Amino acid sequence: MTQLLLFPDPRPLVERLGPQFFRDAPDAPGVYLMRDAKDDVVYVGKAKNLRKRLASYRVANPDRLRRRQLRLLRSVVRIDLQRCLDESDALSRESQLLRNLRPRFNRAGTWPGAPRFLAWKLSSNGLEFTVTSAVEPGWCFHGPLGAAAFALRSALLRLLWCALHPETGLRTLPQGWFQPCRMASVSLPSHGIPAVALERTQNQLALLSSPDPASFLEWIEQSTASQAFPFERASRELGLEVIRESIFKNVRPDLIEPT
């Protein structure tokens, strides 16, 4: 039996903007700019589907949202929408707006950070991954990515582990691999993995820096398709989304001269 709420959750944006605003939002990629009573842009976001993303802002549940998010929803009096050609275009537009406007409720992307590369190579420990600002000889790399390099590394480690251990999947995942680890180097252990499988994985990773990086995403999707449990599927989708965002940045690593 469903438990009824004694008091309904607050819906400050629905009260100010009206339910029709959310129904009329484009079912398309784009960016959204949230403004306060002074008409200042306080938050900028991007979405693959603006209607679905904005729907997530309708309810301000104090038990599920952080105080910072609740303050944002209480301060917004207007939302401007800008449609984009695709998610890649939306990501580029969001990045531009964040650097130009520096909204007070955005934490990431408002200042140009130091360039960071995700680099990898086969070593005696297995397939070694590092995040670095200067790629050394002998390493393959993808970037520059900024701080997102750490999240990409964590997502890749989880997905590659599941691709190389389809029988056990996340059950035998090394401790600490669910968080964007800030360690200088993390290795995908070679124990129990045939050398040819690690070499094939390294070759597939090289597609991240190729003219067609989406091929790597397709390979990852196929290699992890056997994950059946709800938690595994949710983790898989989260990791794939991180990789998609990295690919959609349209980075050209071939124009970066490693040092």
C-alpha positions in Angstrom: 0.0 0.0 0.0 1.4 3.4 -1.0 2.0 5.8 1.8 0.3 9.1 1.4 2.2 12.4 2.1 0.8 14.5 4.8 2.2 17.6 3.1 3.0 17.5 -0.7 6.6 18.3 -1.7 7.2 22.0 -2.6 7.1 22.9 -6.3 8.5 26.4 -6.4 9.3 26.4 -10.2 5.9 25.0 -11.1 4.2 27.7 -9.0 6.3 30.5 -10.6 6.5 29.3 -14.2 3.3 27.2 -14.5 2.9 23.6 -15.5 2.5 24.5 -19.1 6.1 25.7 -19.3 7.4 22.2 -18.5 4.9 20.6 -21.0 6.0 23.1 -23.8 9.8 22.6 -23.3 11.4 21.3 -26.5 11.8 17.5 -26.7 15.3 18.2 -28.1 18.9 18.9 -27.1 19.8 22.3 -25.7 20.9 24.5 -22.9 18.9 26.3 -20.2 19.7 29.4 -18.3 18.1 29.9 -14.9 17.6 33.6 -13.8 16.8 35.2 -10.4 14.6 38.2 -9.6 17.4 40.5 -10.7 17.5 38.8 -14.1 21.0 37.5 -13.3 21.9 34.0 -14.7 22.4 31.9 -11.6 22.7 28.5 -13.3 23.5 27.1 -16.7 22.9 23.5 -17.7 22.8 21.3 -20.8 20.5 18.5 -21.7 20.1 15.8 -24.4 16.4 16.3 -23.9 15.3 19.7 -22.4 11.8 18.5 -21.5 13.0 15.5 -19.5 15.8 17.5 -17.8 13.5 20.4 -16.8 11.0 17.9 -15.5 13.5 16.9 -12.8 13.4 20.4 -11.4 9.6 20.4 -10.8 9.8 19.0 -7.3 12.0 20.4 -4.5 12.0 17.5 -2.1 14.1 18.7 1.0 14.9 15.1 1.9 16.4 14.2 -1.5 18.1 17.5 -2.6 21.1 19.3 -1.2 20.6 22.6 0.4 22.5 24.3 -2.4 20.0 22.8 -4.9 17.0 23.9 -2.8 18.4 27.4 -2.7 18.7 27.4 -6.4 15.2 26.3 -7.1 13.8 28.8 -4.6 15.7 31.7 -6.3 14.8 31.0 -9.9 12.0 33.1 -11.4 12.7 32.5 -15.1 14.3 29.9 -17.3 15.6 30.7 -20.8 15.9 27.8 -23.3 18.2 27.5 -26.3 17.8 24.6 -28.7 21.0 23.1 -30.1 21.7 20.8 -33.1 22.7 17.9 -31.0 24.2 17.0 -27.6 27.7 17.9 -28.8 26.5 21.4 -29.8 24.7 21.7 -26.4 27.9 20.8 -24.5 30.0 23.3 -26.5 27.4 26.0 -25.9 27.1 25.2 -22.2 30.9 25.5 -21.8 31.0 28.8 -23.5 28.2 30.2 -21.4 29.8 29.0 -18.2 33.1 30.7 -18.9 31.4 33.9 -20.0 28.7 34.2 -17.3 30.2 32.3 -14.4 26.8 31.6 -12.7 27.0 31.5 -8.9 25.3 28.1 -8.6 27.7 26.4 -11.1 30.9 25.0 -9.6 32.5 23.3 -12.6 33.5 24.8 -15.9 33.3 28.4 -14.9 37.1 29.0 -14.9 39.5 27.6 -17.5 41.4 24.9 -15.6 44.8 23.3 -16.2 44.8 20.8 -19.1 44.7 17.2 -18.0 45.1 14.1 -20.1 44.0 10.6 -19.5 47.0 8.4 -20.4 47.5 4.6 -20.4 50.0 2.0 -21.3 50.7 -1.7 -20.7 53.1 -2.4 -17.9 54.1 -5.3 -15.7 51.2 -4.5 -13.4 48.6 -4.6 -16.2 47.0 -1.8 -18.1 48.1 1.4 -16.2 46.0 4.6 -16.3 47.2 8.0 -15.1 45.9 11.6 -15.2 48.6 14.0 -16.1 49.2 17.5 -17.5 52.2 16.4 -19.6 52.1 13.1 -21.5 55.4 11.3 -21.4 56.8 9.2 -24.3 55.4 5.6 -24.5 51.9 6.6 -23.2 48.8 6.7 -25.3 46.5 9.5 -24.3 43.1 11.2 -24.7 42.4 14.9 -23.9 42.8 17.6 -22.8 39.8 17.1 -20.5 40.4 19.2 -17.4 39.1 17.8 -14.1 36.8 15.5 -16.1 39.8 13.2 -16.7 39.4 11.7 -13.3 35.7 10.8 -13.8 36.5 9.4 -17.2 39.3 7.2 -15.8 37.0 5.8 -13.1 34.2 5.1 -15.6 36.7 3.3 -17.9 38.1 1.2 -15.1 34.7 0.0 -14.1 33.5 -0.7 -17.6 36.8 -2.4 -18.7 36.8 -4.5 -15.6 33.3 -5.8 -16.4 34.2 -6.3 -20.1 37.2 -8.4 -19.1 35.4 -10.2 -16.2 32.0 -11.0 -17.6 31.4 -13.9 -15.3 31.8 -11.8 -12.0 31.3 -8.2 -13.2 31.0 -5.7 -10.4 31.1 -8.3 -7.6 34.9 -8.6 -7.8 35.5 -4.9 -8.6 38.6 -3.6 -6.6 37.7 -1.5 -3.6 37.5 2.3 -4.3 36.8 2.0 -8.0 33.3 3.5 -7.7 34.7 7.0 -6.9 36.7 9.4 -9.1 40.1 8.4 -7.5 42.7 11.2 -7.4 45.7 8.8 -7.2 48.4 9.5 -9.7 48.2 6.0 -11.3 45.7 3.1 -11.2 46.2 -0.2 -12.9 43.8 -2.7 -14.3 45.5 -5.8 -12.9 46.8 -8.4 -15.4 46.1 -11.3 -12.9 43.7 -13.7 -14.5 43.5 -11.8 -17.8 45.2 -13.2 -20.9 47.8 -10.9 -22.3 46.1 -10.9 -25.7 42.9 -9.6 -24.1 44.9 -6.7 -22.5 46.5 -5.9 -25.8 43.1 -5.9 -27.5 41.8 -3.6 -24.9 44.7 -1.2 -25.4 44.1 -1.2 -29.1 40.4 -0.4 -28.5 41.3 2.5 -26.2 43.3 4.0 -29.0 40.0 4.7 -30.7 39.3 7.4 -28.2 42.0 9.5 -29.9 41.0 8.5 -33.4 38.9 10.4 -35.9 36.0 8.1 -35.0 36.0 7.8 -31.2 32.4 6.6 -31.2 33.7 3.2 -32.3 35.2 2.8 -28.9 31.9 3.6 -27.3 30.2 0.9 -29.5 32.9 -1.6 -28.5 32.3 -0.9 -24.8 28.6 -1.2 -25.1 28.9 -4.5 -26.9 31.5 -5.8 -24.4 29.4 -5.0 -21.3 26.0 -5.9 -22.8 25.8 -9.1 -20.6 25.4 -7.1 -17.4 21.9 -8.1 -16.2 21.4 -7.0 -12.6 19.7 -3.5 -12.1 22.6 -2.1 -10.2 25.1 -3.3 -12.9 22.9 -1.8 -15.6 22.7 1.5 -13.8 26.4 1.6 -13.2 27.0 0.7 -16.9 24.7 3.5 -18.2 26.4 6.0 -15.9 29.8 5.0 -17.2 28.7 5.2 -20.8 27.3 8.6 -20.2 30.7 9.8 -18.9 32.4 8.5 -22.0 29.8 10.1 -24.3 30.4 13.5 -22.7 34.1 13.1 -23.2 33.6 12.1 -26.9 31.1 14.9 -27.5 33.7 17.5 -26.5 35.1 17.0 -30.0 38.7 17.0 -28.6 41.5 16.9 -31.1 44.4 15.2 -29.3 46.4 15.1 -32.5 46.7 18.9 -32.2 48.3 18.7 -28.8 52.0 18.2 -28.6 52.9 15.9 -25.7 55.9 16.9 -23.6 
